[in-house]
Amino acid sequence: IDPQLARSGRTSGALLGKSMIAGFIAIGAGIKIAQFLGDSVAEARDAQKVAALTANVIKTTGGAAKVASVQVERLSTALSKKVGIDDEEIQAGSNLILTFKNIKREGTGLNNIFARATRAGVDLAASGFGSIESASKQVGKALNDPIKGLTALGRAGVTFSKQQETQIKNAVANNNVLRAQRIILAEVESQVGGAAQAQATNADRARVALGNLKEQIGTALLPALDAMSALFATITTDVSCGA
């Protein structure tokens, strides 16, 4: 074999190999980008659905909780960053609490009854009392009807002293449901308060931060995607009608 021809073949082979590797890297990067964008759109869609449900619950309950959709979203986001749990998951729990009309945004700042109830649901879930949604429902039932709620929470594992039970019953009898709610929340907080934040890791918080970034990107993409979907629907309708 001609040595020069052999060298030429090796050079050509090396260049081809490098080109193929570069091509595979580009394809891999393209797939990763496509996956990232797909995840971003999915995050944005989930956020839209949860936000729409929040608005609907507030509307159907006549705004009984005295809280606006944006306040629910901000509360969920603030909690999410602290406890390393997806904000939509927290907001889904808040949406359940919103369905109980006796739970209102009574109090100041993040110490109002609604905010405390939302945190209680998250902390109960972190302590093994079920999912955030199921724990939030337990809290909602207890605060909405304190006397019956004591029994339900007791079965779930949240205990109250005889003195507390008497105080709650007296408060309800005197038409002071707010006092009864504060007693219930104070006891729940004394047993599980801060559990979710205590077990959150930096990895959990980083995952939440990445999810929020994806949601922001996906939200920016949604208008164009929705416009394309609407156009496609119109075209397919026209074609089917023409056929």
C-alpha positions as a Markdown table, in Angstrom:
| # | Residue | x | y | z |
|---|---|---|---|---|
| 1 | Ile | 0.0 | 0.0 | 0.0 |
| 2 | Asp | 1.3 | 3.4 | -0.9 |
| 3 | Pro | 2.4 | 5.1 | 2.4 |
| 4 | Gln | 1.1 | 8.5 | 1.2 |
| 5 | Leu | -2.3 | 6.9 | 0.4 |
| 6 | Ala | -2.4 | 5.3 | 3.8 |
| 7 | Arg | -1.6 | 8.6 | 5.5 |
| 8 | Ser | -4.3 | 10.3 | 3.5 |
| 9 | Gly | -6.8 | 7.5 | 4.5 |
| 10 | Arg | -6.0 | 7.9 | 8.2 |
| 11 | Thr | -6.4 | 11.7 | 8.0 |
| 12 | Ser | -9.7 | 11.4 | 6.2 |
| 13 | Gly | -10.9 | 8.8 | 8.7 |
| 14 | Ala | -9.9 | 11.0 | 11.6 |
| 15 | Leu | -11.7 | 14.0 | 10.2 |
| 16 | Leu | -14.8 | 11.9 | 9.4 |
| 17 | Gly | -14.7 | 10.5 | 13.0 |
| 18 | Lys | -14.5 | 14.0 | 14.5 |
| 19 | Ser | -17.3 | 15.2 | 12.3 |
| 20 | Met | -19.5 | 12.3 | 13.4 |
| 21 | Ile | -18.7 | 12.9 | 17.0 |
| 22 | Ala | -19.5 | 16.6 | 16.6 |
| 23 | Gly | -22.7 | 15.6 | 14.9 |
| 24 | Phe | -23.7 | 13.3 | 17.7 |
| 25 | Ile | -22.9 | 15.9 | 20.3 |
| 26 | Ala | -25.1 | 18.4 | 18.4 |
| 27 | Ile | -27.9 | 15.9 | 18.1 |
| 28 | Gly | -27.6 | 15.1 | 21.9 |
| 29 | Ala | -27.6 | 18.8 | 22.7 |
| 30 | Gly | -30.7 | 19.4 | 20.5 |
| 31 | Ile | -32.5 | 16.5 | 22.3 |
| 32 | Lys | -31.6 | 18.0 | 25.7 |
| 33 | Ile | -32.8 | 21.4 | 24.7 |
| 34 | Ala | -36.1 | 19.9 | 23.3 |
| 35 | Gln | -36.6 | 18.0 | 26.5 |
| 36 | Phe | -35.9 | 21.1 | 28.6 |
| 37 | Leu | -38.4 | 23.2 | 26.5 |
| 38 | Gly | -41.0 | 20.4 | 26.7 |
| 39 | Asp | -40.6 | 20.3 | 30.5 |
| 40 | Ser | -40.8 | 24.1 | 30.6 |
| 41 | Val | -44.1 | 24.1 | 28.7 |
| 42 | Ala | -45.5 | 21.3 | 31.0 |
| 43 | Glu | -44.5 | 23.3 | 34.1 |
| 44 | Ala | -46.3 | 26.4 | 32.7 |
| 45 | Arg | -49.4 | 24.3 | 31.8 |
| 46 | Asp | -49.5 | 22.9 | 35.4 |
| 47 | Ala | -49.2 | 26.4 | 36.8 |
| 48 | Gln | -52.0 | 27.6 | 34.6 |
| 49 | Lys | -54.3 | 24.8 | 35.7 |
| 50 | Val | -53.7 | 25.3 | 39.4 |
| 51 | Ala | -54.1 | 29.1 | 39.1 |
| 52 | Ala | -57.3 | 28.7 | 37.2 |
| 53 | Leu | -58.7 | 26.4 | 39.9 |
| 54 | Thr | -57.7 | 29.0 | 42.6 |
| 55 | Ala | -59.6 | 31.7 | 40.7 |
| 56 | Asn | -62.6 | 29.4 | 40.3 |
| 57 | Val | -62.7 | 28.4 | 44.0 |
| 58 | Ile | -62.5 | 32.1 | 45.1 |
| 59 | Lys | -65.3 | 32.9 | 42.6 |
| 60 | Thr | -67.6 | 30.0 | 43.6 |
| 61 | Thr | -67.2 | 30.6 | 47.3 |
| 62 | Gly | -67.9 | 34.3 | 46.9 |
| 63 | Gly | -64.5 | 35.3 | 48.1 |
| 64 | Ala | -65.3 | 34.0 | 51.6 |
| 65 | Ala | -61.6 | 33.6 | 52.5 |
| 66 | Lys | -60.9 | 37.3 | 51.8 |
| 67 | Val | -57.9 | 36.4 | 49.8 |
| 68 | Ala | -57.0 | 37.1 | 46.2 |
| 69 | Ser | -55.6 | 34.7 | 43.7 |
| 70 | Val | -52.3 | 36.6 | 43.5 |
| 71 | Gln | -52.0 | 36.3 | 47.3 |
| 72 | Val | -52.5 | 32.5 | 47.2 |
| 73 | Glu | -49.8 | 32.3 | 44.5 |
| 74 | Arg | -47.3 | 34.4 | 46.4 |
| 75 | Leu | -47.9 | 32.4 | 49.6 |
| 76 | Ser | -47.3 | 29.1 | 47.7 |
| 77 | Thr | -44.2 | 30.4 | 46.1 |
| 78 | Ala | -42.7 | 31.8 | 49.3 |
| 79 | Leu | -43.4 | 28.5 | 51.1 |
| 80 | Ser | -42.0 | 26.5 | 48.1 |
| 81 | Lys | -38.7 | 28.2 | 48.3 |
| 82 | Lys | -38.3 | 27.5 | 52.0 |
| 83 | Val | -39.4 | 23.9 | 52.0 |
| 84 | Gly | -38.2 | 22.7 | 48.6 |
| 85 | Ile | -41.6 | 21.5 | 47.5 |
| 86 | Asp | -43.2 | 22.4 | 44.1 |
| 87 | Asp | -45.3 | 25.6 | 44.5 |
| 88 | Glu | -48.2 | 24.1 | 42.5 |
| 89 | Glu | -48.4 | 21.2 | 44.9 |
| 90 | Ile | -48.6 | 23.7 | 47.8 |
| 91 | Gln | -51.2 | 25.8 | 46.0 |
| 92 | Ala | -53.3 | 22.7 | 45.3 |
| 93 | Gly | -53.5 | 22.3 | 49.1 |
| 94 | Ser | -54.4 | 26.0 | 49.5 |
| 95 | Asn | -57.2 | 25.5 | 46.9 |
| 96 | Leu | -58.7 | 22.8 | 49.1 |
| 97 | Ile | -58.5 | 25.1 | 52.2 |
| 98 | Leu | -60.3 | 27.8 | 50.1 |
| 99 | Thr | -63.3 | 25.6 | 49.7 |
| 100 | Phe | -64.0 | 25.8 | 53.5 |
| 101 | Lys | -65.9 | 29.1 | 53.9 |
| 102 | Asn | -65.2 | 29.6 | 57.6 |
| 103 | Ile | -61.5 | 29.8 | 57.0 |
| 104 | Lys | -60.6 | 33.4 | 56.3 |
| 105 | Arg | -57.6 | 35.6 | 55.9 |
| 106 | Glu | -57.9 | 36.9 | 59.5 |
| 107 | Gly | -54.7 | 38.3 | 61.1 |
| 108 | Thr | -51.7 | 40.1 | 59.8 |
| 109 | Gly | -49.1 | 39.2 | 57.2 |
| 110 | Leu | -48.2 | 35.5 | 57.0 |
| 111 | Asn | -49.7 | 34.9 | 60.4 |
| 112 | Asn | -53.2 | 35.1 | 59.2 |
| 113 | Ile | -55.4 | 32.0 | 59.6 |
| 114 | Phe | -55.4 | 31.1 | 55.9 |
| 115 | Ala | -51.6 | 31.2 | 55.6 |
| 116 | Arg | -51.2 | 29.3 | 58.8 |
| 117 | Ala | -53.6 | 26.7 | 57.6 |
| 118 | Thr | -51.7 | 26.3 | 54.4 |
| 119 | Arg | -48.4 | 25.9 | 56.2 |
| 120 | Ala | -50.0 | 23.4 | 58.6 |
| 121 | Gly | -51.1 | 21.2 | 55.7 |
| 122 | Val | -47.5 | 21.2 | 54.3 |
| 123 | Asp | -46.0 | 20.5 | 57.7 |
| 124 | Leu | -48.4 | 17.7 | 58.5 |
| 125 | Ala | -47.6 | 16.1 | 55.1 |
| 126 | Ala | -43.9 | 16.3 | 55.9 |
| 127 | Ser | -44.5 | 14.7 | 59.2 |
| 128 | Gly | -46.2 | 11.6 | 57.7 |
| 129 | Phe | -49.9 | 12.7 | 57.8 |
| 130 | Gly | -50.5 | 11.9 | 54.2 |
| 131 | Ser | -50.1 | 14.0 | 51.1 |
| 132 | Ile | -50.3 | 17.8 | 51.2 |
| 133 | Glu | -53.8 | 17.7 | 49.7 |
| 134 | Ser | -55.1 | 15.1 | 52.2 |
| 135 | Ala | -53.4 | 16.9 | 55.1 |
| 136 | Ser | -54.8 | 20.3 | 53.9 |
| 137 | Lys | -58.3 | 18.8 | 53.7 |
| 138 | Gln | -58.0 | 17.5 | 57.3 |
| 139 | Val | -56.9 | 21.0 | 58.5 |
| 140 | Gly | -59.7 | 22.6 | 56.5 |
| 141 | Lys | -62.3 | 20.4 | 58.0 |
| 142 | Ala | -61.0 | 21.0 | 61.5 |
| 143 | Leu | -61.0 | 24.8 | 61.1 |
| 144 | Asn | -64.3 | 24.9 | 59.3 |
| 145 | Asp | -66.1 | 23.0 | 62.0 |
| 146 | Pro | -63.8 | 23.0 | 65.1 |
| 147 | Ile | -65.8 | 20.6 | 67.3 |
| 148 | Lys | -66.1 | 17.9 | 64.6 |
| 149 | Gly | -62.7 | 18.7 | 63.4 |
| 150 | Leu | -61.1 | 17.8 | 66.8 |
| 151 | Thr | -62.3 | 14.2 | 66.4 |
| 152 | Ala | -61.0 | 13.9 | 62.8 |
| 153 | Leu | -57.6 | 15.3 | 63.7 |
| 154 | Gly | -57.5 | 13.1 | 66.8 |
| 155 | Arg | -58.0 | 10.0 | 64.6 |
| 156 | Ala | -55.2 | 11.2 | 62.3 |
| 157 | Gly | -52.8 | 11.5 | 65.2 |
| 158 | Val | -53.0 | 15.2 | 66.3 |
| 159 | Thr | -53.9 | 15.2 | 70.0 |
| 160 | Phe | -55.5 | 17.9 | 72.1 |
| 161 | Ser | -55.7 | 18.2 | 75.9 |
| 162 | Lys | -59.1 | 18.1 | 77.7 |
| 163 | Gln | -58.5 | 21.8 | 78.5 |
| 164 | Gln | -58.0 | 22.7 | 74.9 |
| 165 | Glu | -61.1 | 20.7 | 73.9 |
| 166 | Thr | -63.1 | 22.6 | 76.5 |
| 167 | Gln | -61.8 | 26.0 | 75.3 |
| 168 | Ile | -62.6 | 25.1 | 71.7 |
| 169 | Lys | -66.2 | 24.1 | 72.5 |
| 170 | Asn | -66.7 | 27.2 | 74.6 |
| 171 | Ala | -65.4 | 29.4 | 71.9 |
| 172 | Val | -67.7 | 27.8 | 69.3 |
| 173 | Ala | -70.7 | 28.1 | 71.8 |
| 174 | Asn | -69.9 | 31.8 | 72.1 |
| 175 | Asn | -69.9 | 32.2 | 68.3 |
| 176 | Asn | -66.1 | 32.8 | 68.4 |
| 177 | Val | -64.9 | 30.4 | 65.7 |
| 178 | Leu | -61.8 | 32.4 | 65.1 |
| 179 | Arg | -60.6 | 31.8 | 68.7 |
| 180 | Ala | -61.3 | 28.1 | 68.3 |
| 181 | Gln | -59.3 | 28.1 | 65.0 |
| 182 | Arg | -56.4 | 29.8 | 66.7 |
| 183 | Ile | -56.3 | 27.2 | 69.4 |
| 184 | Ile | -56.4 | 24.3 | 66.9 |
| 185 | Leu | -53.6 | 25.9 | 64.7 |
| 186 | Ala | -51.4 | 26.6 | 67.7 |
| 187 | Glu | -51.6 | 23.0 | 68.8 |
| 188 | Val | -50.9 | 21.6 | 65.3 |
| 189 | Glu | -47.9 | 24.0 | 65.0 |
| 190 | Ser | -46.6 | 22.9 | 68.4 |
| 191 | Gln | -46.6 | 19.3 | 67.2 |
| 192 | Val | -45.4 | 19.6 | 63.5 |
| 193 | Gly | -44.6 | 23.3 | 62.9 |
| 194 | Gly | -41.6 | 23.8 | 60.7 |
| 195 | Ala | -41.3 | 20.1 | 59.8 |
| 196 | Ala | -41.2 | 20.7 | 56.0 |
| 197 | Gln | -38.5 | 23.4 | 56.2 |
| 198 | Ala | -36.4 | 21.3 | 58.6 |
| 199 | Gln | -36.2 | 18.4 | 56.3 |
| 200 | Ala | -35.7 | 20.4 | 53.1 |
| 201 | Thr | -32.2 | 20.0 | 51.5 |
| 202 | Asn | -30.3 | 22.3 | 49.3 |
| 203 | Ala | -30.9 | 19.8 | 46.5 |
| 204 | Asp | -34.7 | 20.2 | 47.1 |
| 205 | Arg | -34.4 | 24.0 | 46.9 |
| 206 | Ala | -32.3 | 23.8 | 43.8 |
| 207 | Arg | -34.8 | 21.5 | 42.1 |
| 208 | Val | -37.6 | 24.0 | 43.0 |
| 209 | Ala | -35.5 | 26.9 | 41.6 |
| 210 | Leu | -35.0 | 25.0 | 38.3 |
| 211 | Gly | -38.7 | 24.2 | 38.1 |
| 212 | Asn | -39.5 | 27.9 | 38.6 |
| 213 | Leu | -37.0 | 28.8 | 35.8 |
| 214 | Lys | -38.7 | 26.2 | 33.5 |
| 215 | Glu | -42.1 | 27.6 | 34.3 |
| 216 | Gln | -41.0 | 31.1 | 33.4 |
| 217 | Ile | -39.6 | 30.0 | 30.1 |
| 218 | Gly | -42.7 | 27.9 | 29.4 |
| 219 | Thr | -45.0 | 30.8 | 30.2 |
| 220 | Ala | -43.1 | 32.9 | 27.7 |
| 221 | Leu | -43.6 | 30.2 | 25.1 |
| 222 | Leu | -47.3 | 29.5 | 25.7 |
| 223 | Pro | -48.8 | 32.4 | 23.7 |
| 224 | Ala | -47.0 | 31.3 | 20.5 |
| 225 | Leu | -47.8 | 27.6 | 21.1 |
| 226 | Asp | -51.5 | 28.4 | 21.8 |
| 227 | Ala | -51.6 | 30.5 | 18.6 |
| 228 | Met | -50.2 | 27.7 | 16.6 |
| 229 | Ser | -52.7 | 25.2 | 18.1 |
| 230 | Ala | -55.6 | 27.5 | 17.3 |
| 231 | Leu | -54.3 | 27.9 | 13.7 |
| 232 | Phe | -53.9 | 24.2 | 13.3 |
| 233 | Ala | -57.4 | 23.6 | 14.7 |
| 234 | Thr | -58.9 | 26.1 | 12.2 |
| 235 | Ile | -57.0 | 24.5 | 9.3 |
| 236 | Thr | -58.1 | 21.0 | 10.1 |
| 237 | Thr | -61.7 | 22.1 | 10.6 |
| 238 | Asp | -61.7 | 23.9 | 7.2 |
| 239 | Val | -60.2 | 20.8 | 5.5 |
| 240 | Ser | -62.7 | 18.4 | 7.1 |
| 241 | Cys | -65.6 | 20.7 | 6.2 |
| 242 | Gly | -64.3 | 21.0 | 2.6 |
| 243 | Ala | -64.1 | 17.2 | 2.4 |
